[in-house]
Amino acid sequence: MKISIVGSGYVGLVTGACLAELGHEVLCVDNDTHKIEELRQGRSPIYEPGLEELVRVNARESRLSFSTSVQEATAHGTIVFICVGTPPGPDGEADLSFVEAVSREIALNMEEYRLVVEKSTVPVQTGQWVQRTIAHHVRSGVEFDVASNPEFLREGSAIRDFMHPDRVVIGTSSDRAASLLVKLYEPLNAPLLLTDINSAELIKHSANAFLALKICFINAVSRICEKSGADVVRVAKGIGLDRRIGVDFLQAGIGFGGSCFPKDVEAFIGISSKLGYDFKLLREVLAINQEQRQVVLTKLEASLGDLAGKRIGLLGLTFKPDTDDLRNAPSLDIVRLLVERDADVRAYDPKGMERARGAGEAMEVVHYCDDPYEVAENADALVVVTEWDVFRRLDLQRIHGAMRRPFVIDGRNIYDPARMRRLGFEYHGVGR
Ligand SMILES: NC(=O)c1ccc[n+]([C@@H]2O[C@H](COP(=O)([O-])OP(=O)(O)OC[C@H]3O[C@@H](n4cnc5c(N)ncnc54)[C@H](O)[C@@H]3O)[C@@H](O)[C@H]2O)c1
């Protein structure tokens, strides 16, 4: 099938490369000329394990090509996926201006039947509005359908998630659209959920909000563990083994970040309020998550006092491992709070340092190191911010020897507290 993707970021590029790998002829479009130039030269503009190789192979075999033109995208694909960003607007509601611009441009260029699929995460009822937008601009007599096909991939394992999804959700009221999308996804052998557009959109927001809620729940429990002497890792295991609850997303830590959970929860609160429901539970989720980032600072100050001039080393900056994405990462708040206190901040991240350097004023002050051992040199404290595998395998004796004060805040609970104490560290995990 001929497929077009408009918006070739984390979701669009993975979707395009994977659909090409499944044998389709895919055109990936983006209005960022630099991104498209890099892609044409066989380089992935983002770090995602396996993606560059997939892009290269499929481009070489002419199943994957790149363009900056939405007009070309509309001419090429029978199915046109909209994968542009839906960032938070000033009031927290999703900013749909990119979705609107692309829908209009597709409509203006449509010459024969097209199925326009929103893959971007959007508030419920956006599909109806996209339908109206296209109907308003399309030349009369040209048929089209709109469908919602939310994406559930996770950065860091995006290709595996796309190729082996827990489910594929297809929301549409058109049989023609449904059968095109069912055929497209058939090779994945995944459970297909065919539903209406509003429900599909709401599935995505509800899923992300529920996962965010689970993380916040265990983080709240971790605070009680710290006050009572319980161990949150054991508590999480004990509740997670209940099949009704499940062990996933019950890892206590310094809170969630990334380009999805924070903005999707906010957007969900926004659309709920617009529809007349005050989603207080989700407002509390955001508040708990924000507090959790502050916990690192509270612990540092409780042990080190005034942080001015103290050398604080950060292990990890990205919002999760195996990505270079720093959007809404806890590290951004932690660095800002440390810089406000005149701490001497050093950091190392395997993939995130290039983006970190350009991520705001506070991040420019950070001293970026070549490896974790340099971060530890003469440090008054080390904070594990992101659970990259490389940090699990450190020579901890060497780290201990390098630090001025062997004080570790393990924001992701990657180390065994008993071992850390045996090695002579003053060790603080989260909720243990
Ligand atoms: N990143 C994830 O893990 C993830 C997972 C599931 C869903 N989503 C959702 O998917 C959507 C995209 O997220 P992302 O992380 O890929 O964002 P992204 O910022 O990485 O990519 C969006 C791309 O769209 C391009 N773009 C914007 N306007 C355009 C236009 N008019 N024409 C052509 N290209 C245009 C941008 O240049 C950018 O490359 C969002 O709604 C997000 O919530 C993201």
The ligand as a Tripos MOL2 file, in Angstrom:
@<TRIPOS>MOLECULE
LIG
   44    48     1     0     0
SMALL
NO_CHARGES

@<TRIPOS>ATOM
      1 N1          6.9360   10.3130   21.6220 N.am      1 LIG1
      2 C1          6.1930    9.3080   22.0390 C.2       1 LIG1
      3 O1          6.6620    8.3950   22.7500 O.2       1 LIG1
      4 C2          4.7340    9.2360   21.6580 C.ar      1 LIG1
      5 C3          4.0290    8.0320   21.8480 C.ar      1 LIG1
      6 C4          2.6920    7.9770   21.4770 C.ar      1 LIG1
      7 C5          2.0590    9.1000   20.9620 C.ar      1 LIG1
      8 N2          2.7650   10.2730   20.8110 N.ar      1 LIG1
      9 C6          2.0700   11.4230   20.2170 C.3       1 LIG1
     10 O2          2.4440   11.5130   18.8410 O.3       1 LIG1
     11 C7          2.5210   12.8880   18.4410 C.3       1 LIG1
     12 C8          3.9060   13.1840   17.9040 C.3       1 LIG1
     13 O3          4.8320   13.0200   18.9610 O.3       1 LIG1
     14 P1          6.4090   12.9520   18.6870 P.3       1 LIG1
     15 O4          7.0460   12.6210   19.9830 O.co2     1 LIG1
     16 O5          6.6610   12.1360   17.5070 O.co2     1 LIG1
     17 O6          6.6770   14.4990   18.3460 O.3       1 LIG1
     18 P2          7.9400   15.1020   17.5720 P.3       1 LIG1
     19 O7          8.0060   16.5210   18.0010 O.co2     1 LIG1
     20 O8          9.1210   14.2290   17.7530 O.co2     1 LIG1
     21 O9          7.5090   15.0270   16.0390 O.3       1 LIG1
     22 C9          6.5550   15.8380   15.4430 C.3       1 LIG1
     23 C10         7.0890   16.2410   14.0830 C.3       1 LIG1
     24 O10         6.0710   16.9320   13.3640 O.3       1 LIG1
     25 C11         6.7090   17.9070   12.5580 C.3       1 LIG1
     26 N3          5.7240   18.9070   12.1120 N.ar      1 LIG1
     27 C12         5.0920   19.8590   12.8350 C.ar      1 LIG1
     28 N4          4.2710   20.5750   12.0370 N.ar      1 LIG1
     29 C13         4.3800   20.0650   10.7980 C.ar      1 LIG1
     30 C14         3.7970   20.3770    9.5490 C.ar      1 LIG1
     31 N5          2.9170   21.3850    9.4300 N.pl3     1 LIG1
     32 N6          4.1390   19.6470    8.4740 N.ar      1 LIG1
     33 C15         5.0230   18.6360    8.5750 C.ar      1 LIG1
     34 N7          5.6150   18.2840    9.7490 N.ar      1 LIG1
     35 C16         5.3010   18.9880   10.8300 C.ar      1 LIG1
     36 C17         7.8000   18.4550   13.4620 C.3       1 LIG1
     37 O11         8.8290   19.1010   12.7430 O.3       1 LIG1
     38 C18         8.2900   17.1850   14.1460 C.3       1 LIG1
     39 O12         9.3770   16.5960   13.4540 O.3       1 LIG1
     40 C19         2.1280   13.6890   19.6760 C.3       1 LIG1
     41 O13         0.7520   13.9600   19.6400 O.3       1 LIG1
     42 C20         2.4570   12.7590   20.8180 C.3       1 LIG1
     43 O14         1.6880   13.0250   21.9650 O.3       1 LIG1
     44 C21         4.0780   10.3530   21.1260 C.ar      1 LIG1
@<TRIPOS>BOND
     1     1     2 1
     2     2     3 2
     3     2     4 1
     4     4     5 ar
     5     4    44 ar
     6     5     6 ar
     7     6     7 ar
     8     7     8 ar
     9     8     9 1
    10     8    44 ar
    11     9    10 1
    12     9    42 1
    13    10    11 1
    14    11    12 1
    15    11    40 1
    16    12    13 1
    17    13    14 1
    18    14    15 2
    19    14    16 1
    20    14    17 1
    21    17    18 1
    22    18    19 2
    23    18    20 1
    24    18    21 1
    25    21    22 1
    26    22    23 1
    27    23    24 1
    28    23    38 1
    29    24    25 1
    30    25    26 1
    31    25    36 1
    32    26    27 ar
    33    26    35 ar
    34    27    28 ar
    35    28    29 ar
    36    29    30 ar
    37    29    35 ar
    38    30    31 1
    39    30    32 ar
    40    32    33 ar
    41    33    34 ar
    42    34    35 ar
    43    36    37 1
    44    36    38 1
    45    38    39 1
    46    40    41 1
    47    40    42 1
    48    42    43 1
@<TRIPOS>SUBSTRUCTURE
     1 LIG1         1 GROUP 0 **** ****
